[in-house]
Amino acid sequence: MYRNDPILPTFSLILALGLFYMAYLDGLHIARLLGHTPEELSVGQIGLMAFGAVLLLYGLMGLVSYWLEGVELRPGRHFPTPSTAPVAAGVVLVLLLTALSGFFVRLIIYSGQTGHNPTWLQGLVFGSISLVVAALFGIYKKFFGRDEVITEEEKSEFPW
């Protein structure tokens, strides 16, 4: 069986944070050379942030996989154990999702009425809505969904 270790995803997250910090330091270095902060990003900053975003996504996927599946998959059926803590967390997240959705709708109505369109705030609220939905899916998968792990023989009929 293959092991699901959190070491490589954690190292990836640390490396991603290092790349983001290097992009920040590159911006400070450019500002020091020019004497003012430029309006646009440099090519080096864009490259560092792109590689950092890829490593950040890989690390988050690995840690979520480790959290959901555990260290090692065990063949057979696995039934969830009932508990009140995931239900309470789900209720709190659904209330947060309702509040964020209402705020997002009010923000769109405000933009339509006044003509002032704060796109950064709309993106921030929509991103937080997406993260709350992802957390709800994760809680459902971890605590409420039935899992079935099926294994195959080492020498199967398929060539791969």
Secondary structure, 3 states (H helix, E strand, C coil): CCECCCHHHHHHHHHHHHHHHHHHHHHHHHHHHHCCCCCCCCHHHHHHHHHHHHHHHHHHHHHHHHHHHCCECCCEEECCCCCHHHHHHHHHHHHHHHHHHHHHHHHHHHHHHHCCCCHHHHHHHHHHHHHHHHHHHHHHHHHCCCEEECCCCCCCCCCC
